[in-house]
Amino acid sequence: MENIYLDNADLISVIADLKVEEDVKFLVGRVVNDLTNRYEPGEFIISKELELCGKDVFLTINGEIFKTSSCPSISEVSCAELLLMKLNNFELKQILYFREYRNKGKLISAFDTEDEDEDEHILMLKQ
């Protein structure tokens, strides 16, 4: 099986809503090299759900193998935050910034614009 190589990857754990559920894990990062030819170098991706996690090798439930340049840091996100990442192509650092942003009104209004560029939203919030 061919590998997908990620640089500066993060392991995210989606917090389970119920105590009977286990947290679901995903890998996020920028593609360095993809021997499967599915992704372009430099592309930010969120893996499918992880089945097995090693120090720097990960297997998804659909059989993709990811290798990371180093042992990834681990962050917890909510299901809603993961959906924001997937739907808007946000990176983890952006989600963590949104989570800590104190002016929630300004945060919400930043996304009321017609502009589809998420970097513009981030810049707007930092003003």
C-alpha positions in Angstrom: 0.0 0.0 0.0 1.2 3.5 -0.9 1.8 6.1 1.8 0.7 9.7 2.2 3.4 11.9 3.9 2.3 14.9 6.0 4.4 17.7 7.5 3.6 19.4 10.8 0.6 17.1 11.3 -1.8 17.2 14.3 -3.8 14.4 15.7 -7.3 15.6 16.6 -9.6 13.7 18.9 -13.3 14.5 18.5 -14.8 14.6 22.0 -17.5 12.0 22.4 -20.9 13.4 23.4 -21.9 10.3 25.4 -19.8 8.5 28.0 -20.4 5.2 26.1 -18.8 6.5 22.9 -15.1 6.6 22.3 -13.4 9.7 21.0 -12.9 9.5 17.2 -9.4 10.5 15.9 -8.3 12.1 12.7 -5.0 13.4 11.3 -4.7 16.9 9.8 -1.8 18.4 8.1 -0.1 19.5 4.8 0.8 16.9 2.2 4.5 16.7 1.5 4.4 13.7 -0.8 1.5 11.4 -1.8 2.4 8.1 -3.5 -1.3 7.4 -4.0 -1.6 10.6 -6.2 -4.8 11.7 -4.5 -3.5 14.9 -3.0 -1.2 17.7 -4.2 1.9 18.7 -2.3 1.1 21.6 0.1 -2.6 20.7 0.2 -4.2 20.8 3.7 -6.1 17.6 4.4 -8.2 16.0 7.1 -7.9 12.2 7.0 -10.7 9.7 7.3 -11.3 8.3 10.8 -8.2 6.6 12.2 -8.3 3.0 13.0 -4.7 2.6 14.2 -2.3 5.2 15.6 1.4 4.8 16.0 4.1 7.3 16.8 4.4 8.6 13.2 2.4 6.1 11.2 -1.4 6.1 11.0 -4.0 3.8 9.3 -7.5 5.1 8.4 -10.7 3.0 8.5 -10.6 2.9 4.6 -7.0 1.6 4.5 -5.0 4.8 3.8 -1.6 4.9 5.4 -0.3 8.3 6.6 3.3 9.0 7.8 4.2 12.2 9.6 7.5 14.1 9.8 7.4 13.9 13.6 5.1 12.7 16.4 2.0 14.9 16.0 0.6 17.0 18.8 -2.8 16.0 20.1 -5.8 18.4 20.3 -9.4 17.8 21.3 -12.1 19.4 19.2 -15.9 19.1 19.3 -17.9 17.5 16.5 -19.1 21.0 15.5 -15.5 22.3 15.2 -14.5 19.3 13.1 -17.4 20.0 10.8 -16.3 23.6 10.5 -12.8 22.4 9.5 -14.2 20.0 6.9 -16.8 22.3 5.4 -14.7 25.5 5.3 -11.2 23.9 4.9 -10.1 25.5 8.2 -6.9 24.4 9.8 -6.7 23.4 13.4 -4.9 26.6 14.4 -7.9 28.6 13.0 -10.4 26.6 15.0 -8.4 27.0 18.2 -8.2 30.8 17.5 -12.0 31.0 17.0 -12.5 29.0 20.2 -10.5 31.5 22.2 -11.8 34.7 20.5 -13.6 36.7 23.1 -15.8 39.0 20.9 -18.3 36.4 19.7 -20.4 39.1 18.0 -17.5 40.2 15.8 -16.7 36.5 15.2 -20.2 35.8 13.9 -20.4 39.0 11.8 -17.1 38.2 10.2 -18.8 35.2 8.6 -21.9 37.2 7.5 -20.0 38.7 4.5 -20.4 37.5 0.9 -16.6 36.9 0.7 -15.8 33.2 0.6 -12.1 33.6 1.5 -11.6 32.3 5.0 -8.2 34.1 5.3 -10.2 37.4 4.9 -12.4 36.4 7.8 -9.4 35.7 10.0 -7.8 39.1 9.1 -11.1 40.8 9.8 -11.2 39.3 13.3 -7.6 40.4 14.1 -8.4 44.1 13.5 
